[in-house]
Amino acid sequence: MTALAQDFQTRVDKALADGQLKVAIERTTGNARRKRAAAVSAWPEFDAARKAAAAIKDHAITHMAYYLEMFERNAIASGTQVHWARNSDEACAIVVGICKAAGAKTVTRSKSMLGEEIGLPHALAAAGLRRVETDLAEHIIQLADETPSHIIWPAAHHTKEDVALLFAEHHRDKTPTTDIESMVESARRELRDDFFAAEVGISGANYLVAETGAICTITNEGNAELTTTPPRVHIVTAGIEKIVATTEHALQLTRVLVRSATGADLTQYTTFHSGPKRAGDRDGPEQFHIVLVDHGRTKMLVDMPEMLRCLRCGACLNHCVVYRAIGGHAYGAAYPGPMGSVLTPVFDGLKESRDLPHACTLNGQCRQVCPVDIPLPTLLRSWREKSWRKGLEPATTRFALGLWAFAAAHPVLYRLGVAFALPVIRLFARGGWISKMPLAGGWTDARDLPKPPTKSFMAQYFDGKVR
């Protein structure tokens, strides 16, 4: 077992041993699943809208260079300064450079998973800039000195009791309370001054609209508008795959995005930003910068273009049986869950993250709920195949699969093995389940194994019991 595999296994073991973590994660994801199911069932046209959304993204991806150039022209015409970054280092250097040029000491940041992907929080800290996370959940994990555990609900792993302790320790108002309204009010008082004191506000973007050069942010708290409007400088960091052709396309995507993410028809705030403050405007930034980030995305155009459809809705995480058991931090990457297990090998390399594509049951629920029909199980299998071809699998795994392949190619030998194994395995059953069995610790350490039947599937089939 490699050191990396040991690290992954250590994180998984720690997560599985934390009973409170599973309760917190299931509370959030269970609520999200119920709301999404209700929203989809109340909209008979959802499947048609889903197909249309996939087509919109595929069109933009196929013509990405054309629409990015159009976006740049229109953005510059509105007074925006457009920057291009090939990788995370370039992106962070551009953002830090803009902040220093503005003489910034405090920077407010609206939730952006791209920022986590490129390591922007670390870059800002290394540059001596005070970073204030304005999203409530991001504020919580900043106080806890953690990374997000979910791409929509970054603090999904925390209970309200955890949050109450954090606020009592770090907020000026030290009154401990687990009343949610009181805690929200405490966060509002804590952050309000920073909204207006920050020289620079940094946001992500849900869409880059080619026909107008505008960017769109979709939030529920209103913190994004306070992050992007009062500061003198607004910086947007966005992956190049966020490009869409028209405002109409952006709104069509929003209909499936929001229902898949939160189960609502619309978010509280869907805002289009286009350039800096103009003459006569009552508010807005004096400078407007957009940093367009590649960071592996042009490579994905060749290897897995379907993944560029991703809207970052989080539905695949909410329905993933693995994510719901171990939470987001066990993945050890910016993006957890099925979509993260596809993306992380692109960003960090397959050798460094080969465990993630294997952390999946391939049950297909992630594809069923994806609002743009990304074939996530197929993409995860493709990473497994590449890992095998490159010889990255442990020798024990290669030996075991080779042994199984040899037996499967010799039916008589295979049937003899099954006939011997079934009664032996049944000896370890108690009450219909197996909780401990030699050589099966990887399974039974965290879950029970069903007691097998007395006959194999093939024997039952030929007996006429399986039809």
VENNOR-V429259 format. One record per backbone hydrogen bond with DSSP energy under -1.0 kcal/mol. NH is the residue of the N-H (numbers start at 1). CO is the residue of the C=O. Records with the same first field share a line. If there is no record, write none. Layout:
# VENNOR-V429259
NH: CO  CO
This chain:
# VENNOR-V429259
6: 2
7: 3
8: 4
9: 5
10: 6
11: 7
12: 8
13: 9
14: 10
15: 11
16: 12
17: 13
18: 15
19: 17
22: 18
23: 19
24: 20
25: 21
26: 22
27: 23
28: 24
29: 25
30: 26
31: 27
32: 28
33: 29
34: 30
35: 31
36: 32
37: 33
38: 34
39: 35
40: 36
41: 37
42: 38
43: 40
46: 43
49: 45
50: 46
51: 47
52: 48
53: 49
54: 50
55: 51
56: 52
57: 53
58: 54
59: 55
60: 56
61: 57
62: 58
63: 59
64: 61
67: 63
68: 64
69: 65
70: 66
71: 67
72: 68
73: 69
74: 70
75: 71
76: 72
77: 73
79: 76
80: 75
81: 288
83: 290
85: 292
91: 87
92: 88
93: 89
94: 90
95: 91
96: 92
97: 93
98: 94
99: 95
100: 96
101: 97
102: 98
103: 100
104: 99
107: 130
108: 200
109: 132
110: 202
116: 112
117: 113
118: 114
120: 115
123: 119
124: 120
125: 121
126: 122
127: 123
128: 125
129: 124
130: 105
132: 107
134: 109
139: 135
140: 136
141: 137
142: 138
143: 139
144: 140
146: 141
149: 154
156: 153
158: 155
163: 159
164: 160
165: 161
166: 162
167: 163
168: 164
169: 165
170: 166
171: 167
183: 179
184: 180
185: 181
186: 182
187: 183
188: 184
189: 185
190: 186
191: 187
192: 188
195: 191
197: 193
198: 194
199: 106
200: 106
201: 233
202: 108
203: 235
206: 216
207: 216
208: 242
209: 214
210: 244
211: 245
213: 209
215: 273
216: 207
217: 271
219: 269
226: 222
227: 223
228: 224
229: 225
233: 199
234: 287
235: 201
236: 289
237: 203
238: 291
240: 293
242: 239
243: 240
244: 208
250: 246
251: 247
252: 248
253: 249
254: 250
255: 251
257: 253
258: 254
260: 256
261: 257
262: 258
263: 258
269: 219
271: 217
273: 215
277: 285
281: 278
286: 232
287: 232
289: 234
290: 81
291: 236
292: 83
293: 238
294: 85
295: 86
297: 294
300: 296
301: 297
302: 299
303: 299
304: 300
307: 304
308: 305
309: 306
310: 307
318: 314
319: 315
320: 317
324: 320
326: 322
327: 323
331: 328
332: 329
340: 336
341: 337
342: 338
343: 339
344: 340
346: 343
347: 343
348: 344
349: 345
356: 353
359: 356
360: 358
368: 364
369: 365
373: 370
376: 374
379: 375
380: 376
381: 377
382: 378
383: 379
384: 380
385: 381
386: 382
387: 383
388: 384
389: 385
390: 386
391: 388
392: 387
398: 394
399: 395
400: 396
401: 397
402: 398
403: 399
404: 400
405: 401
406: 402
407: 403
408: 404
409: 405
410: 407
414: 410
415: 411
416: 412
417: 413
418: 414
419: 415
420: 416
421: 417
422: 418
424: 420
425: 421
426: 422
428: 425
429: 426
430: 433
433: 430
434: 449
440: 437
443: 440
444: 440
445: 441
446: 443
447: 443
449: 434
451: 432
460: 456
461: 457
462: 458
463: 459
464: 461
465: 460
